[in-house]
Amino acid sequence: MLITMPIPSYEEKGFAKIEEIMGISFKNKDILVQALVHRSFLNENRDFPLAHNERLEFLGDAVLELVVTEYLIENYLNPEGELTNWRAALVNGTMCARVAREMGLEPYLFLSHGESKDENTKARDYILANALEALIGAIYVDQGWEMAHQFITRWVVTKLPEVLELGLWMDSKSRFQEASQEIVGITPTYKVVSENGPDHAKEFTVAIHLDKEKIAEGTGGSKQEAQTAAAEEGLKVKKWKGPKIQILERKKEDPIG
């Protein structure tokens, strides 16, 4: 069998560490590197020998959704509408970016100088989420279905108990409102505290209230984003979890359909 040497970037960035974290030794090291190549990097490095990661991301997105769907349908009898919400909470950009950070993928990204400066931003989370999907695509291509299945089960599916306990299948505003109405019988209100910055890059600060009591504040690039952030912070302050739902676990003898 012909063995080719990986491109220098594999050694320079220490990609062996990622393989160690995953417990996967890639046969084709280059496809592992490619999974972390953002399009912007190639605009500034036109001689780079690998393509960007968007085709791998496209593939990984489908593999991720299928593995999560298979797990839910095999283990729960809840209506498909509820399973759809649970799945969305497991495969959305927020969760994928979180998993990418937990794995420590960020230092391995290939980004343009401009993108490299945008740490801890929504743009960076978007890139990280896409990189995780591309990594799943690379695992599928290099290692096959079973290894991709194991990876997704370990890093993503294991988040399901948290999703169900905290109600992460609902947005934070809905979670806070349901909890506040159920626990204290009050519907929350939101008030803009401040607006800063030019029109094209405003930052809003919004406070969430229960009656006259201010619970928390949140900031965002729009009032809606700031309200969502305030609700998320409010849930932490009040230590409220998600709404109670009935979880119907499927036994082996139960039909899938």
KEKE-3310 file (N, C-alpha, C; in steps of 0.2 Angstrom, whole numbers, plus 5000, padded with zeros to 4 digits):
npx = (5004:5003:5009:5007:5015:5008:5003:5014:5007:5000:5009:5015:5004:5001:4992:4991:4987:4973:4969:4972:4963:4951:4952:4955:4964:4969:4969:4971:4979:4978:4964:4959:4966:4960:4947:4947:4950:4945:4936:4941:4954:4960:4959:4969:4980:4984:4992:4990:4989:4977:4959:4945:4934:4920:4913:4915:4909:4895:4893:4895:4885:4874:4877:4878:4865:4858:4863:4859:4845:4843:4846:4837:4824:4826:4826:4816:4798:4791:4781:4784:4785:4790:4802:4809:4811:4820:4831:4834:4840:4851:4859:4860:4869:4873:4875:4884:4895:4899:4903:4914:4922:4924:4931:4943:4945:4948:4961:4966:4961:4961:4962:4958:4968:4959:4948:4954:4955:4943:4938:4928:4916:4900:4902:4914:4909:4900:4909:4916:4906:4903:4915:4915:4905:4912:4922:4916:4911:4924:4928:4919:4922:4935:4935:4923:4906:4903:4913:4911:4898:4901:4909:4900:4890:4897:4901:4890:4877:4877:4874:4860:4853:4855:4849:4836:4833:4836:4828:4832:4828:4819:4818:4827:4819:4806:4807:4810:4798:4788:4793:4792:4779:4773:4780:4780:4769:4769:4771:4785:4793:4802:4814:4822:4838:4850:4857:4870:4884:4886:4874:4875:4881:4875:4874:4863:4857:4847:4835:4827:4812:4802:4787:4790:4803:4820:4828:4839:4851:4855:4865:4866:4866:4854:4838:4830:4840:4846:4836:4835:4847:4846:4836:4842:4852:4843:4837:4848:4851:4839:4839:4831:4824:4820:4804:4792:4792:4784:4794:4795:4801:4808:4806:4815:4806:4796:4788:4796:4789)
npy = (4994:5011:5024:5040:5055:5067:5084:5098:5106:5097:5092:5105:5111:5102:5091:5078:5078:5081:5069:5061:5065:5062:5049:5043:5037:5044:5038:5045:5059:5072:5074:5076:5088:5097:5098:5108:5120:5135:5145:5158:5158:5152:5163:5171:5163:5156:5146:5136:5118:5111:5110:5121:5118:5116:5106:5095:5099:5099:5086:5081:5087:5080:5067:5069:5073:5061:5051:5056:5056:5043:5038:5044:5039:5026:5025:5032:5035:5046:5059:5063:5077:5082:5075:5080:5093:5090:5084:5096:5104:5097:5097:5110:5126:5132:5121:5113:5122:5123:5110:5109:5118:5112:5101:5107:5113:5125:5131:5125:5129:5135:5151:5167:5182:5193:5185:5178:5187:5189:5183:5174:5178:5178:5175:5168:5157:5152:5148:5138:5129:5124:5119:5108:5100:5098:5090:5079:5074:5072:5061:5052:5049:5045:5035:5028:5023:5018:5022:5036:5036:5032:5043:5054:5049:5049:5063:5071:5065:5062:5074:5074:5071:5083:5092:5089:5090:5104:5110:5114:5112:5122:5140:5152:5163:5158:5147:5154:5161:5151:5145:5155:5158:5146:5144:5157:5163:5174:5184:5188:5204:5215:5227:5240:5245:5252:5259:5257:5263:5265:5266:5255:5246:5243:5240:5233:5234:5225:5223:5210:5208:5203:5207:5221:5218:5218:5205:5201:5206:5207:5208:5212:5212:5216:5221:5209:5199:5204:5202:5189:5185:5191:5183:5171:5173:5176:5164:5157:5165:5163:5149:5141:5127:5118:5116:5104:5088:5074:5060:5047:5032:5020:5003:4988:4978:4986:4993:5002:5011)
npz = (5000:4996:5005:5009:5013:5026:5023:5028:5037:5046:5055:5060:5066:5075:5074:5078:5091:5091:5085:5095:5106:5100:5099:5087:5073:5058:5042:5030:5033:5028:5025:5037:5041:5031:5035:5044:5037:5033:5021:5020:5023:5012:5003:5006:5005:4992:4987:4995:4998:5000:4999:5004:5018:5015:5007:5015:5026:5022:5020:5033:5040:5036:5040:5054:5057:5054:5062:5075:5073:5071:5084:5092:5087:5090:5103:5110:5112:5110:5102:5084:5082:5094:5095:5084:5089:5099:5092:5085:5095:5098:5086:5082:5078:5090:5099:5091:5090:5103:5106:5098:5104:5117:5112:5109:5096:5091:5090:5079:5068:5051:5047:5039:5041:5046:5050:5061:5071:5076:5089:5101:5096:5088:5074:5075:5082:5073:5063:5070:5072:5060:5057:5065:5059:5047:5051:5056:5043:5038:5046:5042:5029:5029:5039:5039:5042:5055:5064:5063:5068:5082:5086:5085:5094:5106:5108:5105:5106:5119:5126:5127:5139:5146:5138:5139:5152:5155:5146:5133:5121:5118:5115:5125:5129:5129:5138:5150:5151:5152:5164:5173:5173:5178:5190:5198:5193:5185:5171:5161:5158:5147:5146:5138:5142:5138:5123:5112:5101:5083:5070:5061:5069:5082:5099:5111:5127:5137:5150:5160:5168:5182:5187:5196:5199:5194:5186:5178:5165:5148:5133:5115:5097:5092:5098:5100:5101:5113:5122:5122:5127:5140:5145:5145:5155:5165:5168:5174:5185:5192:5193:5186:5178:5163:5155:5162:5155:5147:5146:5135:5135:5124:5123:5119:5113:5108:5094:5080:5073)
capx = (5000:5006:5008:5009:5016:5004:5006:5018:5003:4998:5014:5016:4999:5000:4985:4991:4983:4966:4967:4972:4957:4945:4954:4955:4970:4966:4973:4973:4979:4976:4957:4958:4968:4956:4941:4948:4952:4940:4937:4944:4961:4963:4959:4976:4985:4981:4996:4989:4988:4971:4953:4941:4930:4913:4910:4915:4904:4889:4892:4895:4879:4869:4878:4876:4857:4855:4865:4855:4838:4842:4846:4830:4819:4827:4826:4810:4792:4788:4779:4790:4786:4795:4809:4812:4814:4826:4836:4837:4844:4858:4863:4861:4875:4876:4878:4890:4901:4901:4907:4920:4926:4926:4936:4949:4947:4949:4968:4968:4957:4965:4958:4962:4970:4953:4944:4958:4954:4936:4937:4923:4910:4895:4905:4918:4905:4898:4915:4917:4900:4904:4921:4914:4902:4917:4926:4912:4912:4931:4928:4915:4925:4941:4935:4917:4900:4903:4917:4907:4893:4904:4911:4894:4887:4901:4902:4884:4871:4878:4871:4853:4850:4855:4844:4829:4833:4836:4823:4836:4824:4815:4823:4827:4813:4800:4809:4809:4791:4785:4795:4790:4771:4772:4782:4778:4762:4770:4774:4791:4793:4808:4815:4829:4842:4854:4859:4877:4887:4883:4868:4876:4884:4873:4873:4858:4857:4840:4834:4821:4809:4796:4783:4795:4810:4824:4831:4845:4852:4858:4867:4865:4866:4847:4834:4828:4846:4848:4831:4836:4853:4843:4832:4846:4855:4838:4837:4854:4850:4833:4841:4825:4826:4815:4797:4792:4789:4784:4798:4792:4807:4806:4808:4817:4801:4791:4789:4799:4784)
capy = (5000:5017:5028:5047:5060:5072:5091:5100:5109:5092:5092:5111:5113:5097:5088:5072:5079:5080:5062:5058:5067:5059:5042:5041:5039:5045:5035:5051:5065:5078:5076:5079:5095:5100:5099:5114:5125:5140:5148:5164:5156:5151:5169:5174:5158:5153:5140:5130:5112:5108:5114:5123:5112:5116:5100:5090:5101:5097:5079:5080:5089:5075:5061:5071:5073:5054:5047:5058:5054:5036:5037:5046:5035:5019:5025:5036:5034:5053:5061:5065:5084:5083:5072:5085:5098:5087:5084:5102:5106:5093:5098:5117:5129:5133:5115:5111:5126:5121:5103:5111:5121:5106:5097:5111:5113:5132:5133:5121:5132:5139:5157:5173:5187:5196:5181:5176:5192:5189:5178:5175:5181:5174:5173:5162:5151:5149:5144:5132:5124:5121:5115:5101:5096:5095:5085:5073:5072:5069:5055:5047:5048:5041:5029:5025:5025:5015:5027:5043:5035:5032:5050:5058:5047:5052:5070:5075:5062:5062:5080:5074:5072:5090:5096:5087:5093:5111:5112:5117:5112:5128:5146:5154:5167:5153:5143:5158:5163:5146:5144:5161:5158:5140:5145:5162:5166:5181:5185:5192:5209:5217:5235:5242:5249:5256:5258:5260:5262:5268:5263:5249:5241:5245:5235:5234:5231:5224:5220:5206:5209:5200:5213:5227:5216:5216:5198:5200:5209:5204:5212:5209:5217:5218:5220:5202:5196:5206:5199:5181:5184:5192:5177:5165:5175:5175:5157:5155:5168:5160:5142:5137:5122:5118:5114:5097:5085:5067:5056:5040:5028:5014:4996:4984:4975:4991:4994:5009:5016)
capz = (5000:4995:5011:5007:5019:5026:5022:5034:5042:5050:5060:5062:5071:5080:5073:5081:5097:5089:5084:5102:5109:5097:5099:5080:5069:5051:5037:5026:5037:5024:5025:5044:5041:5027:5039:5048:5033:5032:5014:5020:5023:5005:4999:5007:5004:4986:4986:5000:4994:5001:4998:5010:5021:5014:5005:5020:5031:5019:5021:5040:5043:5035:5044:5061:5058:5053:5068:5080:5072:5073:5091:5095:5085:5093:5111:5112:5108:5110:5095:5080:5083:5100:5093:5080:5093:5103:5087:5083:5100:5098:5080:5080:5078:5096:5101:5087:5092:5110:5106:5095:5110:5121:5109:5108:5089:5089:5088:5073:5062:5046:5045:5037:5047:5048:5054:5066:5076:5079:5094:5106:5093:5084:5068:5077:5084:5066:5060:5074:5071:5053:5057:5068:5054:5042:5055:5055:5036:5036:5049:5038:5023:5031:5044:5038:5046:5062:5068:5063:5073:5088:5087:5087:5100:5112:5109:5104:5109:5127:5128:5127:5146:5148:5133:5141:5159:5155:5141:5128:5114:5118:5116:5132:5131:5130:5144:5155:5152:5155:5171:5178:5174:5182:5197:5202:5191:5182:5164:5161:5153:5145:5145:5135:5147:5134:5116:5111:5095:5077:5068:5058:5074:5088:5105:5115:5134:5139:5157:5161:5175:5185:5190:5197:5201:5189:5187:5174:5159:5142:5127:5109:5092:5091:5104:5101:5104:5120:5126:5122:5132:5146:5147:5147:5161:5170:5170:5178:5191:5196:5194:5184:5172:5157:5157:5163:5149:5148:5141:5134:5133:5120:5125:5113:5110:5105:5087:5079:5071)
cpx = (5004:5005:5011:5010:5011:5007:5009:5013:5001:5003:5015:5010:4997:4994:4985:4987:4976:4964:4967:4966:4951:4946:4953:4961:4968:4971:4975:4973:4977:4969:4955:4960:4963:4949:4941:4950:4946:4941:4941:4952:4964:4963:4966:4981:4983:4986:4995:4986:4981:4965:4950:4937:4923:4910:4910:4910:4897:4888:4891:4888:4874:4870:4876:4869:4855:4857:4860:4848:4838:4842:4840:4825:4820:4826:4820:4804:4788:4786:4784:4791:4791:4802:4812:4815:4820:4832:4839:4841:4851:4862:4863:4868:4878:4879:4884:4896:4903:4905:4913:4925:4928:4931:4943:4950:4949:4956:4970:4965:4962:4960:4962:4964:4964:4949:4947:4957:4948:4935:4931:4917:4905:4898:4910:4914:4902:4903:4916:4912:4901:4910:4920:4910:4907:4921:4922:4912:4918:4931:4925:4919:4931:4940:4928:4911:4900:4907:4914:4901:4895:4906:4905:4890:4891:4901:4895:4878:4871:4875:4864:4850:4850:4850:4837:4828:4832:4831:4826:4833:4820:4820:4822:4822:4807:4801:4808:4802:4787:4786:4792:4782:4769:4774:4780:4771:4763:4773:4779:4790:4801:4809:4822:4832:4847:4855:4865:4879:4883:4878:4869:4879:4882:4873:4868:4859:4849:4839:4827:4818:4803:4792:4788:4802:4814:4828:4838:4845:4856:4860:4866:4865:4859:4844:4832:4834:4847:4842:4832:4842:4851:4840:4836:4850:4850:4837:4842:4853:4844:4834:4835:4828:4820:4809:4797:4789:4789:4789:4796:4798:4804:4809:4810:4811:4796:4793:4792:4793:4777)
cpy = (5006:5022:5035:5051:5065:5079:5093:5103:5104:5092:5099:5113:5108:5093:5081:5072:5079:5073:5059:5059:5063:5051:5039:5042:5039:5042:5040:5057:5071:5080:5078:5087:5099:5102:5105:5120:5129:5143:5154:5163:5156:5158:5172:5169:5153:5147:5135:5124:5109:5113:5116:5117:5112:5110:5095:5092:5099:5090:5077:5082:5084:5069:5063:5070:5065:5050:5050:5056:5047:5034:5038:5041:5028:5019:5029:5035:5041:5055:5064:5073:5085:5080:5077:5091:5096:5087:5091:5105:5103:5095:5105:5120:5130:5127:5113:5115:5124:5115:5105:5114:5116:5102:5101:5112:5120:5134:5130:5124:5136:5145:5163:5177:5190:5191:5179:5181:5192:5183:5179:5179:5176:5171:5167:5156:5148:5145:5138:5126:5120:5117:5108:5097:5093:5090:5078:5070:5069:5062:5049:5045:5043:5035:5025:5026:5023:5020:5034:5042:5035:5039:5054:5056:5050:5059:5074:5072:5062:5069:5080:5075:5079:5094:5095:5091:5100:5114:5116:5117:5118:5134:5148:5159:5163:5150:5148:5160:5157:5144:5149:5160:5152:5141:5151:5166:5173:5180:5190:5198:5211:5224:5236:5247:5254:5254:5261:5259:5265:5263:5256:5244:5243:5239:5237:5231:5231:5220:5216:5207:5204:5205:5219:5225:5214:5210:5198:5205:5205:5209:5208:5214:5219:5218:5213:5198:5197:5203:5192:5180:5186:5186:5172:5167:5174:5168:5154:5158:5165:5152:5138:5133:5122:5116:5106:5094:5077:5063:5049:5036:5022:5008:4992:4981:4980:4992:5001:5014:5016)
cpz = (5000:5001:5009:5014:5020:5025:5028:5039:5047:5056:5064:5067:5076:5080:5076:5088:5096:5089:5091:5106:5106:5098:5092:5076:5061:5047:5032:5031:5034:5025:5032:5044:5037:5031:5043:5044:5031:5025:5015:5020:5016:5001:5000:5006:4998:4984:4991:4997:4995:5000:5004:5012:5020:5012:5011:5026:5028:5020:5029:5043:5042:5039:5052:5062:5058:5060:5074:5079:5073:5080:5094:5094:5088:5100:5114:5108:5108:5102:5091:5081:5089:5099:5089:5084:5097:5098:5086:5088:5100:5092:5078:5080:5085:5099:5098:5089:5099:5110:5103:5100:5115:5119:5109:5101:5087:5087:5082:5067:5058:5044:5042:5043:5050:5053:5061:5072:5079:5084:5098:5103:5090:5078:5070:5079:5078:5063:5063:5073:5065:5053:5060:5063:5049:5045:5054:5048:5035:5040:5045:5032:5024:5035:5043:5043:5053:5066:5068:5068:5080:5090:5089:5093:5106:5113:5108:5107:5116:5130:5129:5134:5148:5144:5136:5148:5159:5150:5135:5121:5113:5118:5123:5134:5133:5136:5150:5156:5155:5162:5175:5179:5178:5189:5201:5199:5188:5175:5164:5157:5152:5144:5143:5140:5143:5127:5115:5104:5089:5075:5065:5063:5081:5093:5110:5122:5136:5146:5157:5168:5176:5189:5190:5198:5194:5190:5184:5168:5154:5137:5121:5103:5089:5098:5106:5104:5111:5124:5127:5127:5139:5149:5149:5154:5167:5173:5175:5185:5196:5197:5191:5178:5167:5160:5158:5157:5150:5143:5141:5131:5129:5122:5118:5109:5107:5098:5086:5077:5075)
residu = (MET:LEU:ILE:THR:MET:PRO:ILE:PRO:SER:TYR:GLU:GLU:LYS:GLY:PHE:ALA:LYS:ILE:GLU:GLU:ILE:MET:GLY:ILE:SER:PHE:LYS:ASN:LYS:ASP:ILE:LEU:VAL:GLN:ALA:LEU:VAL:HIS:ARG:SER:PHE:LEU:ASN:GLU:ASN:ARG:ASP:PHE:PRO:LEU:ALA:HIS:ASN:GLU:ARG:LEU:GLU:PHE:LEU:GLY:ASP:ALA:VAL:LEU:GLU:LEU:VAL:VAL:THR:GLU:TYR:LEU:ILE:GLU:ASN:TYR:LEU:ASN:PRO:GLU:GLY:GLU:LEU:THR:ASN:TRP:ARG:ALA:ALA:LEU:VAL:ASN:GLY:THR:MET:CYS:ALA:ARG:VAL:ALA:ARG:GLU:MET:GLY:LEU:GLU:PRO:TYR:LEU:PHE:LEU:SER:HIS:GLY:GLU:SER:LYS:ASP:GLU:ASN:THR:LYS:ALA:ARG:ASP:TYR:ILE:LEU:ALA:ASN:ALA:LEU:GLU:ALA:LEU:ILE:GLY:ALA:ILE:TYR:VAL:ASP:GLN:GLY:TRP:GLU:MET:ALA:HIS:GLN:PHE:ILE:THR:ARG:TRP:VAL:VAL:THR:LYS:LEU:PRO:GLU:VAL:LEU:GLU:LEU:GLY:LEU:TRP:MET:ASP:SER:LYS:SER:ARG:PHE:GLN:GLU:ALA:SER:GLN:GLU:ILE:VAL:GLY:ILE:THR:PRO:THR:TYR:LYS:VAL:VAL:SER:GLU:ASN:GLY:PRO:ASP:HIS:ALA:LYS:GLU:PHE:THR:VAL:ALA:ILE:HIS:LEU:ASP:LYS:GLU:LYS:ILE:ALA:GLU:GLY:THR:GLY:GLY:SER:LYS:GLN:GLU:ALA:GLN:THR:ALA:ALA:ALA:GLU:GLU:GLY:LEU:LYS:VAL:LYS:LYS:TRP:LYS:GLY:PRO:LYS:ILE:GLN:ILE:LEU:GLU:ARG:LYS:LYS:GLU:ASP:PRO:ILE:GLY)
# end
